[in-house]
């Protein structure tokens, strides 16, 4: 029995070594879940169990309940509560009032992750101060399944109240795609023009989907010049 322990530990140490050397962002979803779970069960190892959970989470459209997690084959009560507790803790931390500096779109993803599960399109504006730190994240509009109209007057009203020096807009695509539509490009052009008039520059417009995100600034930088 003692001979099996080193092999089992070595399997778990792979993602641990990776997180120490490269950071948490370098780990796959399966590897992160393997670290959280710590071990598998008699039916499957921790990596197979993590794969099942990751596959389930990638297809849900809302934060799962404990009962729905327990339907995953091999995931018992204890490990289901571990996963749910981590999701809840992450949500509380990500959506907290902690002030962070924004240098890249990736710096905002944690604060915008709630958009991933919305089934209607939501437009939000992130107000930033002179040090590029977040003042506030304000929801502007909630639209239909695939569109949410906005007027520049409303788009910048919260930023003016926040005395923002610059802003980032973000919205979700309920379809899951993060490809900018013609309407997305058009409204980005209008918002950037309005920001120049108000002297509150638009730094980016980020599209959030279940499969990831797209920075319109990266694919259409001329809109922001």
C-alpha positions in Angstrom: 0.0 0.0 0.0 2.8 2.4 0.8 4.2 1.9 -2.7 1.1 3.4 -4.2 1.3 6.7 -2.3 4.2 8.3 -4.2 2.5 7.7 -7.5 -0.8 9.2 -6.4 1.0 12.2 -4.9 3.0 12.8 -8.0 -0.2 13.0 -10.0 -1.5 15.7 -7.7 1.8 17.6 -7.6 1.7 18.4 -11.4 -0.8 21.2 -11.2 0.7 22.3 -7.8 4.1 22.7 -9.4 2.6 24.5 -12.4 0.7 27.0 -10.2 3.9 27.7 -8.2 6.0 28.3 -11.4 3.5 29.9 -13.7 0.6 31.1 -11.6 -3.1 30.1 -11.4 -4.0 31.6 -14.8 -1.7 29.0 -16.5 -3.7 26.1 -15.2 -6.6 24.5 -17.1 -10.0 24.3 -15.6 -9.5 20.6 -15.0 -6.2 21.3 -13.2 -7.8 23.9 -11.0 -10.6 21.6 -10.1 -8.1 18.8 -9.3 -6.4 21.0 -6.8 -9.7 21.9 -5.2 -10.9 18.3 -5.0 -7.6 16.8 -3.9 -8.5 13.2 -4.8 -10.9 11.1 -6.8 -12.9 8.1 -5.8 -12.9 4.3 -6.4 -14.7 4.8 -9.8 -12.4 7.5 -11.3 -9.2 9.5 -10.5 -9.3 13.2 -9.6 -8.5 14.3 -13.2 -11.3 12.3 -14.7 -13.7 13.7 -12.1 -12.4 17.2 -12.7 -13.0 16.7 -16.5 -16.6 15.8 -15.8 -17.2 18.8 -13.6 -15.5 21.2 -16.1 -17.6 19.8 -18.9 -20.7 20.4 -16.9 -19.8 23.9 -15.9 -18.9 24.9 -19.4 -22.5 24.2 -20.5 -24.6 25.7 -17.7 -26.2 29.1 -18.1 -26.4 29.9 -14.4 -24.5 29.3 -11.2 -25.3 25.6 -10.3 -27.1 24.4 -7.2 -25.8 21.8 -4.9 -28.4 19.3 -6.1 -27.4 19.8 -9.7 -23.7 19.3 -9.0 -24.5 16.1 -7.2 -25.9 14.7 -10.5 -22.4 14.6 -11.9 -21.3 11.0 -11.9 -18.7 10.3 -9.2 -19.3 13.7 -7.4 -20.5 13.0 -3.8 -21.9 15.4 -1.2 -18.6 16.5 0.3 -16.9 17.3 -3.0 -20.1 19.0 -4.4 -20.0 21.3 -1.4 -16.3 22.0 -2.0 -16.9 23.0 -5.6 -20.0 25.1 -4.7 -18.1 26.9 -1.8 -15.3 27.8 -4.2 -17.7 29.2 -6.8 -19.5 31.3 -4.1 -16.2 32.5 -2.5 -14.8 33.5 -5.9 -18.0 35.4 -6.7 -17.9 37.3 -3.4 -14.2 38.2 -3.9 -14.5 39.0 -7.6 -17.5 41.3 -7.1 -16.1 42.9 -3.9 -15.1 46.6 -3.6 -11.4 45.8 -3.7 -9.6 48.5 -5.8 -7.4 47.1 -8.6 -5.4 48.8 -11.3 -6.5 48.0 -14.9 -3.8 47.7 -17.4 -5.2 45.1 -19.8 -8.7 43.6 -20.5 -7.7 40.6 -18.5 -7.5 42.7 -15.4 -11.2 43.3 -15.7 -12.4 39.8 -16.4 -12.9 38.9 -12.8 -15.2 41.9 -12.2 -17.2 41.1 -15.4 -17.5 37.3 -15.0 -21.1 37.6 -13.8 -22.1 38.6 -17.4 -21.1 35.1 -18.6 -24.3 33.5 -17.2 -26.8 36.2 -18.2 -29.5 35.1 -20.6 -30.3 38.6 -21.8 -27.8 41.2 -23.0 -26.5 43.5 -20.4 -24.3 46.6 -21.0 -22.1 47.9 -18.1 -19.6 50.7 -17.8 -16.5 50.5 -15.6 -15.4 53.9 -14.2 -11.7 54.3 -13.7 -9.7 57.0 -11.9 -6.5 58.7 -12.9 -4.5 55.7 -11.7 -6.6 53.3 -13.8 -8.2 51.9 -10.7 -11.8 50.8 -10.6 -14.2 53.3 -9.1 -17.4 51.5 -9.9 -19.0 48.9 -12.2 -22.4 50.2 -13.2 -25.1 48.4 -15.2 -26.5 50.6 -17.9 -29.1 48.6 -19.8 -30.7 45.2 -20.0 -32.0 44.3 -23.4 -33.5 41.5 -25.3 -31.9 38.1 -25.8 -29.5 39.5 -28.4 -29.5 43.3 -28.2 -29.5 46.2 -25.7 -29.8 49.7 -27.1 -28.0 52.6 -25.4 -27.8 56.4 -25.9 -24.5 58.1 -25.2 -26.2 60.3 -22.7 -27.2 57.3 -20.5 -23.9 55.5 -21.3 -21.8 58.2 -19.6 -24.2 59.4 -16.9 -22.8 57.1 -14.3 -19.2 57.8 -15.2 -19.9 61.5 -14.8 -21.4 60.8 -11.3 -18.3 58.7 -10.5 -16.0 61.5 -11.7 -14.3 59.0 -13.9 -11.2 59.9 -15.8 -11.7 57.1 -18.3 -14.1 54.2 -18.9 -14.4 50.7 -20.3 -17.7 49.4 -21.6 -18.6 45.7 -21.6 -21.6 43.6 -22.6 -22.4 39.9 -22.9 -23.6 37.8 -25.9 -26.1 35.3 -24.6 -25.4 33.2 -27.7 -22.0 32.5 -26.3 -20.1 33.9 -29.2 -17.7 36.8 -28.6 -17.4 37.9 -32.2 -18.2 41.7 -32.5 -21.3 42.3 -34.5 -21.8 45.3 -36.9 -24.0 46.8 -34.2 -21.2 46.3 -31.6 -18.7 48.1 -33.9 -21.2 50.9 -34.6 -22.1 51.6 -30.9 -18.4 51.5 -30.0 -17.6 54.1 -32.6 -20.4 56.3 -31.2 -19.3 55.8 -27.6 -15.7 56.6 -28.4 -16.8 59.8 -30.1 -19.0 60.8 -27.2 -16.1 60.1 -24.8 -13.8 62.4 -26.7 -16.4 65.2 -26.5 -16.8 64.6 -22.7 -13.0 64.2 -22.2 -13.7 60.8 -20.7 -11.9 58.5 -23.1 -13.2 55.0 -23.8 -10.3 52.6 -23.2 -12.0 49.4 -24.5 -15.3 47.7 -25.2 -15.2 44.0 -24.0 -17.6 41.3 -25.2 -18.2 38.5 -22.7 -19.4 35.0 -23.7 -19.6 31.6 -22.1 -16.5 30.6 -24.1 -14.3 33.6 -23.4 -14.1 37.3 -24.3 -13.1 39.7 -27.1 -11.5 43.1 -26.7 -12.8 45.3 -29.5 -9.8 47.6 -29.0 -7.5 44.8 -29.9 -9.3 43.9 -33.1 -10.4 47.4 -34.1 -7.8 49.8 -32.5 -8.6 52.6 -34.9 -12.0 53.1 -33.2 -10.2 54.3 -30.0 -7.7 56.7 -31.6 
